[in-house]
Amino acid sequence: MSSPAIGGAEAPVTVSATFNADAASSPWMWVTGGAVCGLAWSAALRGYMVELVGVESTFTWSGTFGALLLPGAVTGGLLGWAEHLRRVGPPRKWRLLALAPLTFAVAPMLIPGAVTTLVTTGMGSGAIAVGLMGIVGGYALSGRGRRWPRAVCGAVGVGVTAALAATVAGTDPPLSLTDPRGAWAAVLAASLFPVLALGCSIPYRSAWSRGAEPIPIEATA
């Protein structure tokens, strides 16, 4: 798009647009989108677990859906709700939603006998670790608070990411990074924590300014 020529040259035309505040105020858009993202993430985690355990991996309604996929959807929905509140809600109201990843730790414990199994065998501690990983990673990427605690959390996150990628060598059967399947499994494992951390950083982030004027966007053509 251009203006009529002036003196043999085209004059720039300024096109303005504004940020649509109504789109940011739709809570169901954020909650539903977050739940879908959380469901996809937990399904990817289940795929990694299949690669890690191999033929011994089993699927059950209570374990696969009740203790993993459902908590993933709930966590994602809560983080989506946090993003909605961060944009339009009262200041600081969304901060408690930083605890949303603990859904991964709580849900498996609701299965009958899960607490006893955790105490006697340690099975189920991985779910608790996932919840804590989300909180630690979210704080590291939040951009808020003192730098050294965030740096420590970031270092822990890098270590967790590297450890997840290294577990590929311990799969059943063992996989090699020089094999396409092994390389894929390593990429899947290494990407799980950063994605979780990015989502979990939402409740820590600064609020949008309420009552601000529409943001102009200028372009020339």
N, C-alpha and C positions, 0 to 999 in steps of 0.2 A: 504494500500500500504506500503511495507517495502522493505528494502535493503537486500542483501544476508547476511547471518549470518557471523559474524566475531568473532572468538573465542567462538562460541557457543551462542552468543547473537546477537540480531537484532540491527543493527545500525540505528539511526533515519535518515529519509529522509526529506529534506526541500523542500516544494512545494511553489512556489511563484506565486502570482497573482497580477494584477494591477487594479486600479480603472479605469473604462471605462469612460473617459471624454466625448466621443461622445454622450453617453446616456444622460449626464447632459445638453448637449447643444441643445437638441431638444425642441423648445419652445412649439410646439403643444402637446407634451406629457404632459407637465406640465399644460398648459391651459385647455386641455380637461379633464385631471384627476381632476383638481381643480373644474371645472364646474360640473362634475358628483358628486363630494363630496358635493359641495354647494347645488346642487339640492336635494340630499338625506337628507341633514341637514334641508333644508326648508320644505321638505315634512314631516319630523319627527316633526318639529315645528307645522305644520298644524294638524298633528295627536293629538298633545298635546292640541291644541286649541279645537278640537272636544271633547276631554274628559272634558275639562274645561267648555265649554258652553253647551254641551249636545245636545238635539234635536233642540235647537234654532240655532245651527251652520248651516250656508248655504254656498254653493259653487257657485262661479261665475267665468266666464272666466277672467274678469278684476281684481277681487279681489284675487282669489286663484292663478291664473297663472300670471297675470300681476303685481300684487302688492306683491307677496310672492315667488312663485317658480322661476320666471324669475330673480328677484333680487338675490335670493340665488345662481342661476347658474352663474350670472354675477360676484357676489362677489367671489365665488370660483374660477372662471376663472382668475380674477385679482390677487388673492392670488397665484394661480399657476404660473402666469406670474412673480409675485414678486420672487418666489422661483427660477425660471429660471434665472432672472436677478441677483439674489443674487449669483448664482453659476458661471455665465459666463459673466454677463454684466458689464458695467462701474460702478465704485464705487459710492455708494449712490444713484444711479439712481432709485432704487426701493423704496426708503423711502416714497415717496408720496402715494404709493399704500397702506400705512397704513390706508388711508381714504376709502378704498374699502367698508367697512361695511356700509358706509353712503348711499350706493345704496338702502339698505332696507328703509331708511328714505325718499329718493328722489322719488323712483318709485311710492309709493302710492299717493303722492301729484300730480302726473300727471293725475290721474283720475279726470274727470270733477266734480267740486263741492267739492273735497276732502279738499282743503284748507279752504273753508268756514265751512265745517263740523268740521274740527280740531279746528278752532277758536271758534265756537259756542258751540260745545258739548265735545270737547276733544278727540273724536274718531279719531284714527290714531296716537295718541301719542305713542302707543306701538311699532309701526314701528320705530319711532325715537329712542326709548329706546333700541331697538335691535341693531341699528347701533352704538350707543354710548357704549353699553355693549361690543361690539366687539373690539372697540378701547381701552377701559379701560382694558379689559381682556388681549388683545394682549400685551399691554405695561407691564402689571404685569408679564407676563411670558417671556418677551423678554430677560431678563438677561443683559440688557443694561441700562445705565443711573444711576442716584442716587438711593440708596436703599430705602430711606424712601418714595418717591413718588410711587415706585413700590409696596412697602408694603401696602400703603394706597389703591392703586388700587386692590391689591390682597385681602385685607379685604373686599372691596366693592364687589368683585367677589364672595367671600365665602358667603356673606350675600345674594346676588342675587340667588346663587345656593340653599341655604337653603330656601329662600322665594318661589322659584319655586316648590321645593319639598313639601312645606307646603300647596300650593294651592290645592293639591289633596283633602283635606278635604272640599274644597268649590266647588267641581264639582257638576254637576247636572245629575243624583242623586249623593249625597255625597258618597265618597269611603273611605274605611278604609285601613290602611297599613297592617292590618292582613288579608285582602282579596287579593287573587292573582292579580286581576285586579287593585286594588288600589296600591299594591306594584309595579306592572309594570309601572303604570302611574307616580309614584313618581320617579322611576329610570329613566324613559324617561325625565321627567321634570328636574331632577337634573343633567343629563348628557348634556343637551343642551348647557348651558353656557360654561363649560370646553372645549367642542369640538370646539365651536366658538372661544374661546380665544386662543386655540392652533393654529388654522388656522390663526387667525389675528396677531399672534406674528411673522409670517414669515418676514414681511417688516422691523421689528425692529432688526432682528438678524444680526450678523456679516457676512461679505462677505467671500466667499471662496477665498483663495489665488490664484490669476491668475498666470499662468505660472509655477505652482508648479510641481515638478517631480511626476510621478506616485507613488501611495502609495503602498509599498510592504506589502503583507500579507503572513506570514509564518505559516506553520503548520507542525507538525511532526506526523508520523504514524509508 
